[in-house]
């Protein structure tokens, strides 16, 4: 009988039903659209509706989860005599993991015989989800919480994230590229290829001309960086472009005989900044 649970947040982009199946607790991030007073969570709106609004010109804003939300989640387990291992959204992209850490320290003072371990995944979307999955495998195998923590700390900078963005306007809006670069890129039909660094931050790597070359470019990154290409762990997420996500999975299967474990929707947390049409490939690599 395990004496701990695994928790995460909605930035991992794993479906709620999958997290429930794995017995993983999680907190939802909120988002809202400019001019709309309603504050939503992931479960309040389907991904297709979210991206439809974005294509219609709506600007979505997101916010980090506060310490109170984490405290409520963690305490629900501590009261049952369970410890908590939380794997959170990259501190290089959000203050969310810091809020979870503060909640954990406060709760440990009130529950001195319990532990709340906070691990910054240095990842987002299904890269974070891949680490959650690895932790679940360890828990199911009967590993101790501290052992799983060390495993995730060792693995987190080997999880490669390759992100292809459809429209530069969202990166421009978030201040990640200049208006001039956005204008030229759009005119030339360039699609940015981004990656997440060892510090958990987004970095512009290169560009690909035209959407047709996008899937091939991502598959090539898998072949170049995967630790075990023929037996790799692959997670894919997409922003309302399921057919292309499946095409990427098929390409990886045909080229490297590797099966994709999860294909998930990119939620509002990252989707608000990357925009519809974004495709994310995550896997365990030799290095990032």
C-alpha positions as CSV (number, residue, x, y, z in Angstrom):
1,X,0.0,0.0,0.0
2,X,1.6,3.3,-1.1
3,X,1.8,6.1,1.5
4,X,1.9,8.9,-1.1
5,X,0.1,10.3,-4.1
6,X,1.3,12.1,-7.2
7,X,-0.1,15.5,-8.1
8,X,0.4,17.9,-11.0
9,X,-1.4,20.9,-12.6
10,X,-3.3,21.4,-15.9
11,X,-0.3,22.7,-17.7
12,X,0.7,19.0,-18.3
13,X,-2.1,18.8,-20.9
14,X,-3.0,15.2,-19.9
15,X,-6.8,14.6,-20.2
16,X,-8.6,14.8,-16.9
17,X,-10.0,11.3,-17.4
18,X,-6.4,9.9,-17.8
19,X,-5.2,11.7,-14.6
20,X,-8.2,10.1,-12.8
21,X,-7.4,6.7,-14.2
22,X,-3.8,7.1,-12.9
23,X,-5.0,8.4,-9.5
24,X,-3.2,11.7,-10.0
25,X,-4.5,14.8,-8.2
26,X,-4.3,18.1,-10.1
27,X,-5.1,21.8,-9.9
28,X,-6.6,23.7,-12.9
29,X,-5.3,26.9,-14.1
30,X,-7.7,29.7,-15.0
31,X,-8.1,31.7,-18.2
32,X,-10.3,34.4,-19.5
33,X,-10.8,36.3,-22.8
34,X,-10.4,40.1,-23.0
35,X,-13.7,41.7,-22.7
36,X,-15.3,38.7,-21.1
37,X,-15.8,38.8,-17.3
38,X,-16.1,35.1,-17.0
39,X,-13.1,33.2,-15.6
40,X,-12.8,29.6,-17.0
41,X,-10.9,26.5,-16.2
42,X,-10.0,23.7,-18.6
43,X,-13.1,21.7,-17.9
44,X,-15.4,24.7,-18.7
45,X,-14.6,24.8,-22.4
46,X,-13.7,22.3,-25.0
47,X,-10.3,22.8,-26.8
48,X,-12.1,23.2,-30.1
49,X,-14.3,26.0,-28.7
50,X,-11.2,27.6,-27.1
51,X,-9.3,27.7,-30.4
52,X,-12.3,28.7,-32.4
53,X,-12.5,31.8,-30.2
54,X,-8.8,32.5,-30.8
55,X,-9.2,32.2,-34.5
56,X,-12.1,34.7,-34.3
57,X,-9.6,37.2,-32.8
58,X,-10.3,36.7,-29.1
59,X,-7.2,37.2,-26.9
60,X,-6.9,34.7,-24.0
61,X,-5.1,35.4,-20.8
62,X,-3.9,32.9,-18.2
63,X,-2.8,33.1,-14.6
64,X,-0.7,31.0,-12.3
65,X,-2.4,28.8,-9.7
66,X,-2.3,30.4,-6.3
67,X,-1.1,28.8,-3.1
68,X,-4.6,28.4,-1.7
69,X,-5.7,26.1,-4.5
70,X,-2.6,23.9,-3.9
71,X,-3.1,24.0,-0.2
72,X,-6.7,22.7,-0.6
73,X,-5.6,19.9,-2.9
74,X,-2.6,18.8,-0.9
75,X,-4.4,18.9,2.4
76,X,-7.1,16.6,1.1
77,X,-4.4,13.9,0.9
78,X,-2.5,14.8,4.1
79,X,-5.7,14.5,6.1
80,X,-5.9,10.9,4.9
81,X,-2.4,10.2,6.1
82,X,-0.8,10.4,2.6
83,X,2.3,12.3,1.5
84,X,2.3,14.3,-1.8
85,X,4.8,14.3,-4.7
86,X,3.9,17.3,-6.9
87,X,5.4,17.6,-10.4
88,X,4.7,21.1,-11.7
89,X,4.8,23.5,-14.7
90,X,8.2,24.9,-15.4
91,X,9.3,27.7,-13.1
92,X,10.9,29.3,-16.2
93,X,7.5,29.8,-17.7
94,X,5.2,30.3,-14.7
95,X,5.0,31.1,-11.0
96,X,2.8,28.1,-10.5
97,X,5.5,25.7,-9.1
98,X,6.6,28.4,-6.6
99,X,3.0,28.7,-5.3
100,X,2.9,24.9,-4.8
101,X,6.2,25.0,-3.0
102,X,4.9,27.6,-0.6
103,X,1.7,25.7,0.1
104,X,3.7,22.6,0.8
105,X,6.0,24.3,3.3
106,X,3.1,25.8,5.2
107,X,1.2,22.4,5.3
108,X,4.3,20.6,6.6
109,X,4.3,22.9,9.6
110,X,0.7,21.9,10.3
111,X,1.2,18.3,9.5
112,X,4.8,17.6,10.8
113,X,4.5,13.9,10.2
114,X,3.7,14.3,6.5
115,X,5.8,15.4,3.5
116,X,5.0,17.5,0.5
117,X,7.7,17.3,-2.2
118,X,7.6,19.8,-5.0
119,X,9.5,19.1,-8.3
120,X,9.8,21.7,-11.0
121,X,9.5,19.7,-14.2
122,X,11.3,22.4,-16.2
123,X,8.7,21.3,-18.8
124,X,5.3,22.1,-20.0
125,X,2.5,20.4,-22.0
126,X,3.0,16.7,-22.5
127,X,6.7,17.0,-21.6
128,X,5.5,17.6,-18.1
129,X,2.9,14.9,-18.7
130,X,5.6,12.5,-19.6
131,X,7.3,13.0,-16.3
132,X,4.0,12.5,-14.5
133,X,3.6,9.3,-16.4
134,X,7.1,8.1,-15.4
135,X,6.3,8.9,-11.7
136,X,3.1,6.9,-11.9
137,X,5.0,3.9,-13.3
138,X,7.4,4.2,-10.3
139,X,4.5,4.4,-7.9
140,X,2.9,1.3,-9.4
141,X,6.2,-0.5,-9.2
142,X,6.3,0.1,-5.4
143,X,9.1,2.6,-5.4
144,X,9.5,5.0,-2.5
145,X,8.5,8.7,-3.0
146,X,12.1,9.9,-2.5
147,X,13.3,7.4,-5.1
148,X,10.8,8.7,-7.6
149,X,11.7,12.3,-6.9
150,X,15.4,11.6,-7.7
151,X,14.4,9.8,-10.9
152,X,12.3,12.7,-12.1
153,X,15.1,15.2,-11.1
154,X,17.5,13.1,-13.2
155,X,15.1,12.7,-16.1
156,X,13.7,16.2,-16.4
157,X,16.6,17.7,-18.5
158,X,16.5,14.8,-20.8
159,X,12.9,15.3,-21.8
160,X,13.0,17.0,-25.2
161,X,10.3,19.4,-26.3
162,X,10.0,20.4,-30.0
163,X,7.2,22.9,-30.7
164,X,6.0,24.0,-34.1
165,X,3.9,27.1,-34.2
166,X,1.4,27.9,-37.0
167,X,0.9,31.7,-36.6
168,X,3.6,34.1,-35.4
169,X,1.0,36.6,-34.2
170,X,0.6,34.9,-30.8
171,X,4.3,34.9,-30.1
172,X,4.4,38.5,-31.1
173,X,1.5,39.3,-28.7
174,X,3.4,37.6,-25.9
175,X,6.6,39.6,-26.6
176,X,8.6,36.5,-27.6
177,X,9.3,37.9,-31.1
178,X,9.3,41.4,-32.6
179,X,6.5,42.7,-34.9
180,X,9.0,42.9,-37.7
181,X,10.0,39.3,-37.4
182,X,6.4,38.3,-37.2
183,X,5.5,40.2,-40.3
184,X,8.4,38.9,-42.4
185,X,7.8,35.3,-41.2
186,X,4.2,35.5,-42.1
187,X,5.0,36.9,-45.5
188,X,7.5,34.1,-46.2
189,X,5.3,31.3,-44.8
190,X,7.9,30.5,-42.1
191,X,6.8,28.3,-39.2
192,X,9.0,28.7,-36.0
193,X,10.5,25.6,-34.5
194,X,10.9,26.1,-30.7
195,X,12.4,24.1,-27.9
196,X,12.5,24.2,-24.1
197,X,15.9,24.8,-22.6
198,X,17.6,23.1,-19.6
199,X,16.3,26.1,-17.6
200,X,12.7,25.4,-18.6
201,X,12.4,28.4,-20.9
202,X,11.2,28.6,-24.5
203,X,13.9,29.2,-27.1
204,X,13.5,29.8,-30.8
205,X,15.6,27.2,-32.6
206,X,14.9,27.6,-36.3
207,X,12.2,28.0,-38.9
208,X,10.5,25.7,-41.4
209,X,9.0,26.9,-44.6
210,X,5.4,25.8,-45.1
211,X,3.2,23.6,-42.9
212,X,3.8,20.5,-45.1
213,X,7.4,20.3,-43.9
214,X,6.5,20.6,-40.3
215,X,5.8,16.9,-39.5
216,X,9.0,15.8,-41.2
217,X,11.1,18.4,-39.3
218,X,9.7,17.2,-36.0
219,X,10.3,13.6,-36.9
220,X,13.9,14.4,-37.8
221,X,14.4,15.9,-34.4
222,X,13.2,12.7,-32.8
223,X,15.7,10.7,-34.8
224,X,18.6,13.0,-33.9
225,X,17.9,13.4,-30.2
226,X,16.0,10.4,-28.9
227,X,17.9,8.3,-26.4
228,X,16.5,5.0,-27.8
229,X,14.8,5.8,-31.1
230,X,13.4,2.3,-31.7
231,X,12.0,2.0,-28.2
232,X,11.3,5.5,-27.1
233,X,8.7,7.2,-24.9
234,X,6.8,9.6,-27.1
235,X,4.0,12.1,-26.1
236,X,2.4,14.5,-28.7
237,X,0.0,17.4,-28.1
238,X,-1.7,19.7,-30.5
239,X,-3.8,22.8,-30.7
240,X,-6.8,21.8,-32.7
241,X,-4.9,19.9,-35.4
242,X,-5.5,16.3,-34.4
243,X,-5.0,15.0,-38.0
244,X,-1.5,16.4,-38.1
245,X,-0.7,15.0,-34.6
246,X,-1.8,11.6,-35.8
247,X,0.3,12.0,-39.0
248,X,3.3,12.8,-36.8
249,X,2.7,9.7,-34.7
250,X,2.3,7.6,-37.9
251,X,5.6,9.1,-39.3
252,X,7.5,8.2,-36.1
253,X,6.0,4.6,-36.3
254,X,7.0,4.2,-39.9
255,X,10.5,5.7,-39.6
256,X,11.5,4.4,-36.2
257,X,9.0,1.8,-35.3
258,X,8.1,3.7,-32.1
259,X,4.5,3.9,-30.7
260,X,3.3,7.2,-29.4
261,X,1.9,6.7,-25.8
262,X,-0.4,9.8,-25.7
263,X,-1.8,12.3,-28.1
264,X,-3.4,15.1,-26.2
265,X,-5.0,18.5,-26.7
266,X,-2.9,21.6,-25.8
267,X,-4.9,23.4,-23.1
268,X,-5.4,27.1,-22.7
269,X,-2.3,27.5,-20.5
270,X,0.1,27.1,-23.4
271,X,-2.5,27.5,-26.2
272,X,-3.1,31.1,-25.3
273,X,0.5,31.9,-26.1
274,X,1.2,29.5,-28.9
275,X,-2.1,29.7,-30.7
276,X,-4.2,27.2,-32.8
277,X,-2.3,24.9,-35.1
278,X,0.6,24.3,-32.7
279,X,2.1,20.9,-32.6
280,X,4.3,19.6,-29.8
281,X,6.6,16.5,-29.8
282,X,8.1,15.3,-26.4
283,X,10.3,12.3,-25.8
284,X,13.2,11.2,-23.7
285,X,16.4,12.2,-25.3
286,X,20.2,11.9,-24.9
287,X,20.0,15.6,-24.0
288,X,17.7,18.5,-24.6
